[in-house]
Amino acid sequence: MLDFVTEKESVWELLRRTTKPIALYGMGNGADKILDWCEAQGVQVQGVFASDEFVRGQQFRGFTVEHYDALKARLGEELLVVIAFASERPEVLSRFRQLAEEQEVVAPHLPLFSEEETVSEEWLTKHESELKEVYERLADDESRIVFANTLNYKLSGKISYLFQCETQRREDLRQLIRPDAQESYLDLGAYNGDTIQELGELTDWRWREVIAVEPDRRNCRKLRALAEQLAQRGLAVEVHEKGIWNTVCELSFSDSGGRQSTFMGAQKRAVPVTTIDEVTAGRAISYIKMDVEGAEAQAIDGGAATIKKDKPKLFVAAYHYDVDLFRLPLLLWDLVPEYKIYLRKHPYVPAWELNFLCVL
């Protein structure tokens, strides 16, 4: 038994047994998945609403999209609200909090990739020993709270677990990673250069070198434009238009031009991929950021020599696969047993922006 997982009922069991009218908040892929499940299970959704500024009288899956107040007037004051979209925008998160003060609110945890096995009572039992080991080895009590709250949220869908443990990314970087002017920084999944700019703002725009790896061609154009601007200021950024993996080859890639470009289950076009060990070419690396849309385990495997040799500070995304909650820290401890690994949850609903921060 995992004593730190206190929820016993899944969000799907709640949807089956509730006597309250079920109202879906939001449209899009997440809402489609939830409605598909409800239809398959004979669970009746009785309305769909959107934020006031998005209500245009549109139809979604046979529902007329309503204003929240209009939906309450029709269905009654007590609802089970199911959040069906993701957001990190402060004004939207504030709206979620306000809703949770008025209603019973859940945001079902949905897999990012179709093949993923997600948290359930069976999943918790299956992975009990790994989860317990990581929980006990995490570097501080706050990490253990984040770990427990994440699992309780993923099982129950209750967003209060996320709000109770969130911290601010920049402050965590300042306190735990402590980037400085001597960093040799490897940015994996560099997107449009936003995390290079983050590094600059944390180090007063000083570093030893930056190596940026980004496979999406549209993102990479923006990344190169930033690199050219920084070069005019004497700041070197080496750009690789490649993906990161555990071997040097080509892989099928879905390049959306956004943050969710991925190799996982992708079928769009072939792109070259490299490894941490190959792209660094023996250079000493002091800090690696790794947010590579589900390829984090492969990236660690392909960077084993570099990570063992340099023992760099690491900022690693932990939210693409549920198994990454234990798989990634165990992989890293196998390479560098002395790593202190912290887990932090940065503002987002659902449980995205969950990150491991690793230091000596």
N, C-alpha and C positions, 0 to 999 in steps of 0.2 A: 504493500500500500504506500502511496505517496501522500504523506500527511499534509503537504503544502497544497495539494489540489483538493479544495473543499467543496467545489460544485459537484453535484451528483446527477444533475439532469442536463441533457444537451439542449441546445436551442431548438433543435428539430423536434424533440419530445415536447418542449414547451408549446411549439406551434400546433402540435397535434392535440394537446389537452386543453388549451386556453378556451375560455368561454367569452372572452372579449372579442369585439370586432377587430380583425387584422387589417391594418392599413400600411401599405407599402410607401415608403418615402424615397422617391427617386425613380429614374428610368435608366435604361441602358443594359449593358451585359450582365451586371450583377443582379438587376431586377429580373432579367430573363431567366437566369439560373434559379433564383428563388421561386419565381412563378412556375417554372418547369417542375421543380420539386413538389411544390404545393399541389399542382394538378395531378402529379403521379401518386401522391399520398392521400388525395381526397380532402386536402385542407383548403378551406375557402378563404380567399382574400377578398375583402369587401370594398376596397377603395385604394386608389393611388393618388398621392399628392406630391407636389413639388414646392420648392421655395417660391414665394409670391412672385418674384421677378421672372420666374421661368414658366408660369402658368399662362398658356395662350389658348386654352380650350382644346388642346391636342388630345389625340387618342393614343393609348399605349396598351397593347395586348387586350383590346376590347373594353378598356376602362377609359372614361373621360378623366383626364388629369385635373385634379381639383386644388383649390386653396385649402390649407389646413383648417381654417375656421369653418369653411363651408362643409368640409368632410365631417368635422365634429358635430355640426348642426344636423347633418343627415344621419350619422351613426351613433351619436351619443358622446358624452364627455369622457368616458373611459375607453381607451383603445389600447391595443398592443401594436406599437409602432415598430416597423421593421425597416431599418436603414439599409438601402440597397445600392449605395454608391460610396466611393472613397473620397476623402478630402483631407488636406493638411491646412487649408485656408483658415486663419483664425476666426473670421466671421462665421464660417460654416461650423467649425468646432464649437463656437459659442452657441450657435443655434441647436446643435445636438445636445449640449449641456442643458439648455433651457427646456427642450423637449423632455429630457430625462427627469426633470423636476416635476413635470406635469403628467407624464404618462409612463407606463411600462415600456421601455425601449430596448431593443436588441439590434445588433448589427452582425448577422451571421458571418462566421469565418468561412470564406470560400477559397478553394485552392487556386493558386495563380496558374498552375499547369494541370492539364486534364488528367495526367497520370498520377498526380500526387495523392498520397494517402494522408488524410488530415486527422487532427486530434479528435479522438472519441474515447470512450471508456476502454474499448478493445485496444486502441493505439497506446493508451497510457499503460495498460497492463503489458503489452508487447515490449515496450521500451522502458519499463520501470527501472531497470538497473542502470542504464545509461543516463536517464534523466536524474536519478538520485545522485550518481557520481558527479555530474556536472554541477548540479545544485550545490552540493557540499563543497566543491572545489572553487567555485566562483570567488572573486577577490574581496567582496564586501557584502554587507547585509542588504544594501540597496539593490545590488545585482540579484540577490536571491528573491527580493520582493518583486522585481521586474519579471524574473523567471516564473515565479508562482502566479503572478497576476496574468501574465501572457497565457499560460496554460488554462487558467480558470476562465479567461475571456474566450479563448478559442473553443472551449467546450460549451460554454453557456451563452455566448454572444452578448453578455452584459458589458456595455461600454464603460461603466463605472470603473472596472478593473484597469482600463487603459488610462483614464484620467487620473487615477490615484497614484500612478507610478511614472508619469511623464516628466522629463527634464528637457532642458534646452541644449541643442546640439553644440552650439558655439561654446557654451560654458563647460560642457563635458570635455570638449577638445582642449580648452585652455587648462582645465584642471588635471586631466588624465594623460592626454597625448603630449601636451606642452610643446607644440611645434616651435622651432627657432630658426635663426638665420642660417644655420649650417645644414639644413635638411637636404638630403638627396631623396627626392619624393617620387614615388611611383604611383601614378593615378590610373587605376584600372577601372574602366567604365567612366572615362573622363567627360562624357556627354559633350556639352558645349563649352567646357572650361569653367563651370561654376565652382567646382571644388578646388581648382587652381586659384581662382579669385578668393575663395575662402581661406586657403593657405596664405595668400598674400596679405589679407586683412588681419590674420592672426600673427604674422611675422613682420609687419611693417614693410611688406614687399621686399623681403630678402630671403634668398635661398641659395644653396650650392648648385643644384640642378633639379629640373623637373622632367620626368619622362611620362608622357601621356599616351595611353592606349585606348582607342575607341574605334569600333568596327563600323558604325553607322555612317554612311557617306555624307549625309546631310548634316549630322551632328559634327562630323569631322571638318567640314568646311568652316563652320563657326569656330571650332577649336583652333584651326590654323589661323583664322583671322585674329583671334585673341593672341596667339603665339607671335604673330607679326607685330601687333601693338606692343606686346611686352618686350620684344627684341629691341624696339626703339628706345626702351628704358634700360637696356642692358641686362634684361632678365631672360635667361635661356629656357626654352621649352621645346623639348624634342617630341615630335608627334609621330605616332605609329597608327596608321589606318588598318588596324587588325583587331581581331578578337583575342581573348585570353583563354587558354585551355591547358590540358596536361601534355600536349604534344604539338609539334609543328605540322600543320596540314591545312586542308580546307574543310569548312563545314557549311551546311545550309543555315541560312540566317534570315530572320524576319526583321527588316530594318524599317521601323515605323517612323523614324525621324524624331522620336521622343525618348522618354526615359525607359520605356518597356521594350526596346529592341532586344531580341533574345535569340540564342541558339537552341533553347529548350523547346523541342517539338516544332522547330521552324522548318518551313518548306519554300522559302521565297527565292533566295539567291545564294550562291557560294561565295564565301569570303575567306581570306587567309586568316589563320589563327596562329598564335605563338605562345610561348610560355614565359613565366617570370624569369626563369633561369636563362632563357635565350635572349630575351629583350634587354636584360641588364648587362649581359656579356661580362660578367665578373666584376662589375662596378659595385662598390659598397653602397648599399641602400639603407637609409635610416628610418624611412616611414613609407608604408604602403596603405593606400586606400583601395578597398576592394568591394565594389558594388557592381556585379557583372551579371545581373538578371538570372540568377539560378546556377551559374557556373562557378560559384565560390569554391566548392570542394575540388573541382578540377583545377582551378587556379592554384590552390594550395599544393596539390599534388605536383603540378608543374613548376612550382617554386620551392620545392623542398630543400634543394641545395642552398639557395639564397637565404631562405628563412633560417635554416640551421646555422649558416655561416655568419650572417649579419645580425640576426635576432632583432629585426626592425620593429619599431612601433607599428601596430596594425589597427586599422579601422575597417571592420568586416561586416557587411550586411548579413543579417541573420533571419530574414523574413521571407525569403523566396520559397523555401521548403520547410515544412514543420520539423522534419528530421534535422535540419540545420541547427536547431536549438541545442542538440547534443553532438551531432556529427562534426561540426566545424571546430568547437573547442577541443574535442578529443583528438582530432587530426593535428591541431596546433600544439597541444601538449605532448603528443608523440614526437614532434619535431623539436620543441623547446619546452621541456618540462617546467622550467622556472618562470614561464610567462604568468603574470598576474592578469587574469581575464575578467573584465568588467562587462556587464550587460546593461544597456541603457535603452529606454523607449522614448523616442522623440515624437512630438505631437503629430498624430495621424489617426484617423479612424478609417479602416480597421487597423489591425496590428502590423502595419507597415512602418518603415523607419525604426526598426528594431536592430540594434547594432552591437557587435562585440568590439571593445577597445582593449588592446593587448599591449602590455608594457612589461619591462623587467623590474 
